[in-house]
Structures are given as C-alpha cells and as structure tokens.
Amino acid sequence: MNIKRLPEAQNCSHLIFLHLFYLNFMKKLTHFKALINYHTTEKGGLVTPVSTGFRASFKFPFELVSYLGVQTFTENELIFPGDSIAVDVTLIGAELFLGKLYTGMDFEISDNSGIIGNGLITELYSK
C-alpha cells in the first residue's frame, strides 16, 4: 500500500488553515446581556453553584422550541441558588430566532430538573 506524504511545508500550511477555519467557525458571538434570577433550591432552582460556561435551556414566550444557552458571568466567579446577576448569553443553534429577540423580552431557564430561573434581556449585541 502506497501512502503519498505531503511535504512538510504543505502539511504546516494545511494545519494552519484548519486551525484558522476552526477558530472562525467555532467562535460564537455573545447575543445578549440579561438580568437573571436563579431560583433557590427550595423553589426548585439550582442545587449547587455554577460558573462561567454553564449551559441551560432558554425558553422564550410564544416560541415552541427551547434553545441551549451558554452563560458568561462577568461580575462573580460563582453563582449560587437565589442569586440575581447580569449575565452574557450565547444561544446555540438559534440563528433563525435571533432576529426575534428584543430588549425587555423575558424568558425561563431550565435544566434536567426543571425551571431553575427566569430573566429579562437588558441589552442586545450586534452580530
């Protein structure tokens, strides 16, 4: 079996291209800032603290689909049950829905255990 190997220079430029493609393709822009109120554990909310990168489902009014959202906490490292905080949110797989977002829109946040909080969009970021 003959395997044709690329010269080192071509291998290197090919890897650089793939790396740059990955960075541009996988880089997700933050969609909005929201004020989020996480329910206490007694009200069915978080059981343990969460940190930046926490993913939960976002359910918006009049929308049949929930969207996975990645949360970035800029003020605190850890968010505890019962906290209210400003959060940057990036929705995943919501490209067709982004045009429907508006400042003042409310939403619910849930995970596998149920609704863990609610929020209000305070600022939209341009694409």
Beta strands, then each sheet from edge to edge (+ up, - down):
strand 1: 32-38
strand 2: 50-51
strand 3: 55-59
strand 4: 66-73
strand 5: 78-79
strand 6: 84-92
strand 7: 106-111
strand 8: 114-124
sheet 1: 1+ 6- 4+ 3- 7+ 8- 1+
sheet 2: 2+ 5-
end
